Amino acid sequence: MVLTPEQEQIGKQNFSDAVGVSRRDFLAGVGAGAAGLGVAYFGYKELKGDPVRVAFIGTGDEGNILITQHPPKYMDIVAIADLRPSNRERAFNGDGNEHRVGLIKKLGAEKASKIKVYDDHRKLLDAKDELGIEAVVIATPLVTHAPIALDCLDSGLHVLTEKLMARTVPDCKAMIRKARDNNLLLAVGHQRHYSVLYDNANSLVQSGALGDIKYIRAQWHRNNSFPHADSWQKRIPAADKDALAKADLSSFGFDSVNQLINWRLYNSTGGGLMAELGSHQMDACSIFLGKVHPLAVQGYGGKNFYGIPGVGPKDKWDDDREIDDHVYVTLEFPGPHYEQNDRDKCVVTYSSISTNKFEPYGELVYGSRGTLFMKTEKEAMLWKEEGRGSLGGGPDQRLWIVSGSADGGGPVMEAYETTSGAAKASSTGGELAENVSRGYTEEMEHFCYAIRSQSPDYWPGGEPLAPSKGGLRCNGVVAMADAIMALTANLAMATHKRIEFKSEWFDPDSDAAPETDPEIVG
């Protein structure tokens, strides 16, 4: 969405006013870095007793973000494990920026020096009792999520694994069953579930202020087309090349050191753009739609740029990646009255491209009475629709929320013309802060709090404790649905089919899965 700075400011102020004084003031506090905000907002409490003793398995790009964001009051990092020497060094020294500061800067040199280091998660598990490890955070390549998680659950450890939950749906189900059988927590890092920005936005959606939602557009656009510039095509550090030259990487699912380092580019080790990027945004869309399961998916995916002589700079011509560099998918979701009338649907479109970032990433929720724009996880904007019987709307107008409509419905939006185009001061005081927490810290806080507070029964009645009762907001069952959406979208693009989702795919106790469905794969 192309907007002027004035229109964006109006949209942000509209959102700030619409969420209400208490919610807005809370978000302002998040931006200011106030302590204990997850505790106050999501309903868990300050941790009683010692922090949970945790090991980090995988200390690359995402692992180092989690290390930077981890909450020391809840989580005591006692060990790390990574196959790559460069990643183990990176875990302590970081990248020299605010996103990946490293353990030394995060905890201090003395505390960091006491953290044990392993080159294999299995060696770490052998020492778990000696180290008193209670839980692990897994941030390794996708193909290793399930085997490492299963090893850890077998060792009696709670697991928080990065998204995508697993490379296949059967692997997701195996992880859920193992956690349940061993009465252990299984959390998955779709951090939007712990984003106060998204939760506030969802409160507006669920209130009905946007009207009927019939379309959501989500996208994640990047430009990796410049010479020798691609965030997913990485060079092999000399330390890794030398140390792993004779290692048995096949036992971890890799054919070579290159495949270990550039795992996102290969079908056997990663899940492509849908798994790495699209899964986050399908998760966000499903949150806005009440976490209902989708009905069907279709789409196009292609390797349209890399590996084509004459297209782009020469260093791209011989690129051997297997994954698509452009994906476009359409998902159909049931509306709230779908069971009574199957024409009540909401359509979600998703695109991820690698050659243009004019509009980077975010989600646009189109309602019959208003539009919500979630921009790069850090900003939310809101505008009213102009229509018969109401005052004006659109990106140039401020709005306010009326508690109830004349016909007895839910809250509605009204707007007024601004005189300068820029937002006026809030009518209720305060303004929404930018760059609010993306939810990493809060998801780790709640994971540790759940370990301390929910014992000894983490699976009452054979189901994970519901979030409404204090359970994990993104447990394995919730995260499996996100994986099913991403992986089935990949199948739809690969087979050129419109695929209808089946309820048994979402049942952890059923062996049915899209990858093995004869109607899809024959």
C-alpha atoms as one frame of an Amber mdcrd trajectory, in Angstrom:
protein
   0.000   0.000   0.000   1.494   3.334  -1.083   0.660   6.094   1.401   1.953
   9.574   2.081   3.691  10.189   5.425   0.665  12.231   6.469  -1.731   9.395
   5.636   0.415   6.920   7.584   0.459   9.239  10.583  -3.311   9.591  10.427
  -3.665   5.812  10.222  -1.417   5.257  13.224  -3.257   7.857  15.270  -6.595
   6.345  14.248  -5.427   2.956  15.478  -4.094   4.478  18.680  -7.425   6.147
  19.417  -9.513   3.154  18.390  -7.878   0.582  20.647  -8.918   2.556  23.724
  -7.071   4.445  26.410  -5.794   1.489  28.455  -4.633  -0.508  25.444  -3.037
   2.538  23.826  -1.180   3.542  26.975   0.076  -0.013  27.313   1.417   0.001
  23.759   3.127   3.326  24.401   4.830   1.675  27.370   5.973  -1.208  25.186
   7.670   1.201  22.829   9.327   2.894  25.774  10.803  -0.419  26.914   8.998
  -0.668  30.219   9.712  -3.810  32.235   7.253  -6.600  32.811   4.884  -5.667
  30.001   4.237  -9.216  28.872   3.404 -10.085  32.451   0.901  -7.233  32.647
  -0.643  -7.769  29.259  -0.818 -11.501  28.630  -1.816 -12.504  32.127   1.134
 -14.530  33.328   3.121 -13.419  36.354   6.628 -12.729  37.490   8.519 -15.979
  37.831   8.691 -17.425  41.324  11.842 -19.298  42.174  14.944 -19.676  40.073
  14.958 -19.010  36.328  14.439 -22.071  34.145  17.763 -23.655  33.154  17.748
 -23.684  29.364  20.028 -24.822  26.554  20.027 -23.198  23.114  20.412 -25.599
  20.221  21.210 -23.628  17.084  22.909 -20.239  17.348  22.718 -18.884  13.809
  20.584 -16.054  12.484  17.407 -16.749  14.449  19.121 -18.309  17.436  21.104
 -15.139  18.013  17.987 -12.995  17.812  16.446 -15.168  20.517  19.615 -14.986
  22.606  19.461 -11.198  22.386  15.774 -11.134  23.308  15.817 -13.837  25.982
  14.620 -12.795  29.481  17.295 -13.545  32.135  14.766 -13.186  34.969  12.905
 -16.185  33.544  15.577 -18.056  31.597  19.085 -19.088  32.628  21.136 -20.138
  29.596  23.524 -22.834  30.790  24.626 -24.401  27.480  24.595 -24.002  23.714
  25.066 -26.472  20.883  25.707 -25.900  17.192  27.419 -27.933  14.478  29.139
 -24.843  13.078  32.183 -23.324  14.839  31.368 -19.910  13.373  27.915 -20.003
  14.938  29.270 -21.041  18.321  31.642 -18.064  18.241  28.828 -15.832  17.013
  26.649 -16.866  19.967  29.072 -15.183  22.349  30.233 -12.201  20.287  27.113
 -11.429  18.261  27.048  -9.495  14.998  27.911  -6.087  16.349  24.352  -4.760
  16.085  21.337  -4.392  18.336  19.535  -7.401  16.871  22.244  -9.950  17.688
  24.376  -8.695  20.547  25.802 -12.027  21.736  25.956 -13.616  25.168  28.925
 -11.599  26.422  27.186  -8.280  25.905  23.821  -9.647  26.997  24.950 -11.314
  30.237  28.445 -10.022  30.906  31.747 -11.782  30.316  31.813 -13.626  33.647
  28.337 -15.142  33.293  28.893 -15.963  29.623  32.157 -17.771  30.406  30.246
 -20.332  32.488  28.000 -21.428  29.599  28.961 -24.852  28.280  29.535 -25.284
  24.549  28.860 -28.374  22.425  29.228 -29.165  18.722  26.381 -31.699  18.750
  23.032 -31.538  20.550  23.390 -35.214  21.456  26.495 -34.461  23.510  24.564
 -31.703  25.231  21.758 -34.116  26.083  24.277 -36.565  27.539  25.266 -33.815
  29.991  21.736 -32.579  30.746  21.568 -33.984  34.280  24.980 -32.658  35.215
  23.965 -29.229  33.912  20.464 -29.371  35.365  18.866 -28.501  32.029  15.066
 -28.248  32.157  14.215 -27.001  28.669  15.658 -26.238  25.255  15.198 -23.570
  22.602  15.708 -24.991  19.109  16.686 -22.612  16.305  18.291 -24.960  13.803
  17.606 -25.595  10.084  14.035 -26.723   9.424  14.829 -30.328   8.529  16.327
 -30.838  11.998  13.481 -29.384  14.074  11.592 -32.655  14.497  14.512 -35.043
  15.151  16.143 -32.682  17.644  12.825 -31.922  19.361  12.038 -35.641  19.641
  15.481 -36.312  21.131  14.934 -33.549  23.688  11.417 -34.671  24.576  12.715
 -38.226  25.010  15.268 -36.768  27.403  12.513 -35.226  29.513  13.050 -31.622
  28.426  10.435 -29.021  27.557  10.814 -27.671  24.016  10.406 -24.288  22.374
  11.260 -24.683  18.706  11.407 -22.064  16.016   8.864 -22.031  13.228   8.115
 -23.702  10.859   7.268 -26.403  13.376   8.635 -29.222  11.196   9.478 -30.087
   7.601   6.457 -32.405   7.249   3.023 -32.722   8.821   3.737 -36.291  10.049
   6.760 -34.867  11.873   4.539 -32.237  13.499   2.189 -34.959  14.708   5.066
 -37.025  16.051   6.274 -34.043  18.080   2.813 -33.411  19.533   2.347 -37.053
  20.482   5.787 -37.277  22.060   5.223 -34.133  24.147   1.837 -35.431  25.271
   3.122 -38.921  26.076   5.947 -37.454  28.146   3.771 -34.701  29.711   6.047
 -31.923  28.468   5.466 -28.477  27.017   5.871 -27.976  23.284   5.928 -24.331
  22.173   6.560 -23.002  18.665   7.963 -19.578  17.838   5.206 -17.880  15.872
   5.853 -14.759  17.898   2.848 -12.778  16.661   0.848 -14.688  19.277   2.842
 -12.713  21.853   2.829  -9.368  20.039   0.796  -6.770  21.913   0.444  -4.855
  18.645  -1.237  -7.802  16.925  -3.332  -8.596  19.959  -4.645  -5.035  20.054
  -5.302  -5.126  16.318  -7.154  -8.400  16.714  -9.290  -6.895  19.465 -10.513
  -4.340  16.925 -11.206  -7.012  14.345 -13.104  -9.206  16.808 -15.137  -6.229
  18.075 -16.666  -5.895  14.628 -15.428  -2.340  14.109 -14.047  -3.245  10.678
 -17.337  -4.823   9.617 -17.376  -8.019   7.576 -13.909  -9.147   6.527 -13.932
 -10.681   3.070 -10.342 -10.153   1.958  -6.869 -10.070   3.504  -3.756  -9.322
   1.458  -0.437 -10.409   2.925   2.998 -10.158   1.419   6.718 -10.320   2.090
   8.685  -8.702  -0.710  12.480  -8.501  -0.802  15.104  -7.609  -3.392  18.052
  -9.978  -3.535  18.743  -9.277  -7.208  21.815  -7.097  -6.824  25.276  -8.603
  -7.533  26.582 -10.746  -4.679  23.692  -9.661  -2.495  21.357 -12.362  -1.225
  20.563 -12.860   2.444  19.829 -16.548   1.860  22.887 -17.396  -0.258  25.729
 -17.433   2.232  29.441 -18.051   1.811  30.988 -20.923   3.742  33.218 -19.588
   6.554  36.695 -21.109   6.557  36.229 -22.305  10.147  33.132 -24.285   9.172
  34.668 -25.676   5.996  37.720 -26.998   7.826  35.924 -28.340  10.905  33.087
 -30.057   9.033  34.995 -31.395   6.025  34.973 -34.947   7.392  31.866 -34.735
   9.586  28.954 -37.103   9.066  26.383 -34.471   8.190  24.038 -37.041   6.679
  22.955 -38.090  10.171  21.524 -34.566  10.544  19.872 -34.526   7.107  22.499
 -32.673   5.047  24.440 -33.768   1.971  27.210 -31.199   2.313  28.516 -28.256
   4.304  26.964 -25.957   1.708  23.548 -27.523   2.248  23.940 -27.131   6.016
  24.718 -23.430   5.683  22.317 -22.662   2.819  19.578 -25.054   3.914  16.790
 -22.582   3.057  17.538 -23.007  -0.653  16.914 -26.757  -0.924  13.642 -28.667
  -0.853  14.909 -31.508   1.325  16.156 -29.215   4.098  13.819 -26.201   3.968
  10.290 -25.256   3.012  10.927 -22.286   0.762   9.327 -18.878   0.979   6.039
 -20.231   2.322   7.697 -21.930   5.282  10.205 -19.232   6.161   8.112 -16.123
   5.510   4.566 -17.048   4.544   3.930 -19.162   7.630   4.243 -16.072   9.842
   1.699 -14.189   7.800  -0.720 -17.062   7.345  -0.586 -17.309  11.125  -1.429
 -13.603  11.421  -4.320 -13.896   8.962  -5.742 -16.887  10.781  -5.529 -14.967
  14.076  -7.658 -12.199  12.583 -10.115 -14.817  11.322 -10.444 -16.513  14.715
  -7.846 -19.280  14.152 -10.249 -21.184  11.912  -8.760 -23.744   9.571  -8.657
 -22.871   5.858 -10.932 -24.497   3.296  -8.760 -24.601   0.174  -5.549 -23.293
  -1.395  -4.201 -22.808  -4.902  -1.316 -20.862  -6.357   1.710 -20.398  -8.539
   5.330 -20.750  -7.558   8.319 -20.430  -9.838  12.064 -20.127 -10.002  11.694
 -17.094 -12.228  14.927 -15.222 -11.542  17.736 -17.361 -10.212  19.522 -19.817
 -12.498  18.419 -18.231 -15.813  21.373 -17.154 -17.997  20.942 -13.555 -19.072
  18.527 -12.684 -16.264  20.022 -10.539 -13.531  23.751 -10.218 -12.813  26.098
 -13.050 -13.745  26.478 -14.369 -10.218  22.785 -15.368 -10.347  22.976 -17.304
 -13.626  24.428 -20.509 -12.157  22.556 -20.365  -8.838  21.589 -23.956  -7.976
  18.788 -23.250  -5.480  15.758 -25.524  -5.700  13.152 -23.349  -4.013  10.906
 -20.904  -5.854  11.932 -17.259  -5.796   8.378 -16.020  -6.491   5.218 -17.441
  -4.888   1.601 -16.328  -5.175  -1.108 -18.247  -3.343  -4.810 -17.846  -2.627
  -6.454 -19.385   0.420 -10.152 -19.622   1.189 -11.236 -19.365   4.830 -14.709
 -19.909   6.279 -16.599 -16.839   7.453 -18.468 -16.816  10.776 -21.691 -18.010
   9.094 -20.112 -20.545   6.764 -21.878 -23.524   8.316 -25.238 -21.929   7.609
 -24.256 -20.628   4.166 -21.147 -21.930   2.415 -20.801 -18.731   0.401 -19.635
 -16.930   3.540 -15.891 -16.994   2.872 -12.884 -14.762   3.329 -10.136 -14.886
   0.710  -6.492 -14.448   1.708  -3.869 -13.785  -0.942  -0.167 -14.083  -0.251
   2.834 -13.138  -2.339   6.541 -13.394  -1.658   9.026 -12.210  -4.246  12.795
 -11.821  -4.293  13.306  -9.046  -6.839  11.457  -5.975  -5.526  10.742  -4.546
  -2.082   8.774  -1.412  -2.935   6.137  -2.645  -0.503   8.109  -4.800   1.979
   5.989  -6.949   4.264   2.763  -6.785   6.179  -0.938  -7.611   6.152  -3.905
  -5.563   4.931  -7.267  -6.515   6.416 -10.122  -5.250   4.267 -13.414  -4.918
   6.161 -16.718  -3.597   4.899 -16.433  -0.653   7.337 -12.706  -0.148   7.661
  -9.171  -1.160   6.664  -6.377  -2.317   8.974  -2.735  -2.238   7.841  -0.106
  -4.153   9.817   3.265  -2.875   8.588   6.478  -4.848   9.192   5.247  -6.117
  12.588   5.972  -2.718  14.146   3.167  -0.398  13.105  -0.602  -0.605  12.817
  -2.804   1.792  10.864  -6.556   2.074  10.608  -8.917   3.909   8.279 -12.675
   4.095   7.987 -14.627   3.311   4.818 -16.672   6.099   3.315 -20.265   5.038
   2.706 -23.897   6.037   2.452 -25.426   7.107   5.739 -22.066   7.778   7.416
 -19.508  10.529   7.484 -16.484  10.412   5.223 -13.620   7.999   5.384 -10.373
   7.069   3.677  -6.668   7.510   4.408  -6.875  11.295   4.850  -9.445  11.334
   7.629  -9.298  10.907  11.365 -11.842   8.641  13.015 -13.372   7.839  16.347
 -15.196   4.772  17.638 -18.906   4.900  18.451 -19.878   2.279  21.023 -22.887
   0.976  19.146 -24.577   1.439  15.790 -28.142   2.624  15.316 -29.331  -0.859
  14.368 -28.039  -2.329  17.610 -24.841  -3.783  16.185 -21.325  -3.572  17.555
 -18.946  -0.632  17.600 -18.663   1.483  14.455 -16.238   4.100  13.174 -17.010
   7.715  12.362 -14.655  10.176  10.709 -14.098  13.878  10.271 -12.194  15.941
   7.723  -8.761  17.083   8.773  -7.723  20.615   7.890  -4.073  20.016   7.071
  -3.831  16.365   6.100  -1.670  15.559   9.118  -3.071  13.949  12.231  -4.331
  16.201  14.980  -3.581  15.481  18.592  -5.396  12.485  19.962  -8.815  13.312
  21.343  -8.205  10.960  24.243  -4.562  11.731  24.902  -1.449   9.685  24.317
  -0.127   8.210  21.094   0.803   4.733  19.968   4.529   4.119  20.068   6.391
   2.771  17.069   8.744  -0.219  17.087   6.837  -2.143  19.724   8.056  -5.546
  20.854   7.700  -8.255  18.214   6.925 -10.844  20.890  10.156 -12.857  21.142
  10.801 -11.945  24.770   7.181 -12.483  25.769   6.989 -15.936  24.184  10.102
 -17.032  26.091   8.845 -15.502  29.332   5.544 -17.312  29.059   7.243 -20.595
  28.109   9.321 -20.442  31.286   6.381 -19.294  33.398   4.332 -22.240  32.109
   7.098 -24.659  33.066   7.048 -23.335  36.622   3.302 -22.820  37.019   1.501
 -25.570  35.088   3.275 -28.629  36.462   2.576 -31.437  36.871  -0.185 -31.719
  34.245   0.658 -29.980  30.989  -1.916 -31.922  28.943  -5.203 -31.978  30.909
  -7.564 -34.441  29.277  -4.984 -35.190  26.594  -5.108 -31.638  25.180  -2.694
 -28.736  25.689  -4.003 -26.273  28.253  -6.034 -23.618  26.445  -4.559 -20.091
  26.174  -7.718 -18.752  27.850  -6.710 -20.755  30.912  -3.097 -19.647  30.866
  -1.759 -22.222  28.422   0.782 -21.526  25.702  -0.578 -19.181  23.052   1.202
 -21.104  20.292   1.383 -24.735  21.355   2.139 -27.615  19.004  -1.471 -28.088
  17.903  -1.836 -24.404  16.985   1.527 -24.337  15.223   0.783 -27.507  13.265
  -2.127 -25.706  11.604   0.284 -23.008  10.410   2.637 -25.674   9.081  -0.240
 -27.389   7.283  -1.156 -24.135   5.552   2.410 -23.463   4.389   3.233 -27.021
   3.328  -0.093 -27.559   1.554   0.398 -24.276  -0.299   3.741 -25.657  -1.494
   1.969 -28.811  -2.699  -0.691 -26.773  -4.482   1.982 -24.821  -6.360   4.001
 -27.938  -7.166   1.013 -29.956  -8.435  -0.894 -27.031 -10.027  -3.998 -28.085
  -8.104  -6.622 -26.422  -5.992  -6.344 -28.446  -2.790  -9.139 -28.685  -0.254
  -7.981 -29.042   3.335  -9.185 -32.095   5.256 -10.101 -32.015   8.935  -8.091
 -35.141   9.704  -4.891 -33.375   8.685  -5.345 -31.093  11.693  -5.942 -34.024
  14.092  -2.707 -35.007  15.881  -4.057 -38.518  16.454  -4.751 -39.151  12.770
  -1.959 -40.318  10.476  -3.537 -38.440   7.548  -1.358 -35.712   6.034  -1.349
 -33.695   2.814   2.052 -35.079   1.757   0.666 -38.629   1.727  -2.861 -37.908
   0.511  -3.483 -39.955  -2.670  -5.789 -37.272  -4.059  -2.825 -34.901  -4.074
   0.279 -36.975  -4.696  -1.292 -40.002  -6.396
